[in-house]
Amino acid sequence: MTFKTALTIGGLDPTGGAGIVADIRAFAVCGVPAGAVVAAFANQTHDRGIAVWPVDSRTFIESIDAALAIRPSAIKIGMLANSEIVRVVADRLGALENCPVVLDTVMRSSSGMELLDEAGIDAMVELLFPISTVITPNWDEAAALSGYAVDSINSSVEAGIALLKSTNAVLVTGGHSEGDPVDLLFDPAGRVEFASARIDGNFRGTGCALSSLIAAELALGKGLRDAIYAAKKRLSAALDKSKPPYITF
């Protein structure tokens, strides 16, 4: 039997509220076995950042090469800490064929801790955007990456259109909006809105969970739009039965 597997590359949050621990939970609910490569230790609690410690280059290269040997069916990328790690990821993933890549453009934690330095952001845009199947910025990230102020659905449209010039598809997530969130997908076929009911609660790792669920659905063979729809449905169901700060599937 050939298994459909997914690989997460990102940060290890010791609390398990976000990062690769959250990614693995999301893969599991889809029935997709997970591989994981730790790019950095994001030491934090539920309400404050402590420090980020990138993995050394040799360890990271050995880890990603070992992980890619499982030939994942999809890859989710989270925090990468610095430009050196970004460049290794771009080099390895650029050589893959027919493997969807979901890039969660995390740059800061919810507590304000820097998760990717300035040189790393530049390298991410230059090297990872072109090889990503979809990038998933929230409003703050879309604003920082596009140069547009994003504080409404209309301004998120401007940012999404601008970002699409650098990548294959953009999902601007609307969790920071007031009222029910609307995520906007921009791809070469046009624009699609994915609306959902807001579920109250100070949850952590919602962006990690959504991007990982999308990657898992892509690994199972869905097209991007169907994968996003299925991922949002799973996430809404999980949030509805979860107790903050954790999302439990």
C-alpha positions, 0 to 999 in steps of 0.5 A: 500500500502507498501511503499519502503523507504530509511533511511540516517544516517549521517551529517547535512550540513547547506548549503545543499550541502552535507550530509543528505540534499543531500541524501534526494534529491537523494532519492526523484528523485527515488520516494523513501520516506526518513527517516533521522538520524542526527549523527552530525552537520557538520558546513561548507560553500561551501569552508571551514569547521568550526566545527563538533558537534556530536549528544549526545548519548541519542538523537542519539539512540532515533532517530535511533530507531524511524527511524528503526521503519519505516522498511526501504528498504535500508539504506545509511550511511554517516559521523558518527563523532566518534566511539561511534556513529559507534558502535550504528549504527553497533549494530542496523543495525546488527540486521536487515534482508534483508536490503541493506546497502550502506556505504559512507566511508567519513572521511574528507570534501572537505575542509579538515575538519575531519568527522570521528576520528581515533577510529571511522575509526577503528570501521567502518572497524571492525563493519560496513564493514562486514554488508555493502552491498557495500562501496563506497570509493573515491581514497583518502579514498580507499588509507587511508583504504587499505594502498595502494597509489591510483593515477591511475586506476591500483592502485585503483584495488589493493586497491579495491581487498584489501578492498573486504577482509573486506566487501561484495562489494567495489565501488571505485569511480574515480572522482579524476582521470584525464579525464573521471571517471571510477568507479570500482566495486569489488564483489565476482563475479569479477570486473566491470567498470562503465565509464561516461563522466566528467562534468566540475564544482566544484560540492559538494556532488557527493559522497553523491548523488551517494551512496544515489542513489544506496541505493534508487535503491536497495530499489526499488528492483534492484540488486547491479550492476543494482542499480549502473548503474541506479544511475550513469545514474541519477547522470550524467543527474543531473550534466549535468543540474546543476549549481555548487556547487549544484546538482539539480535533 
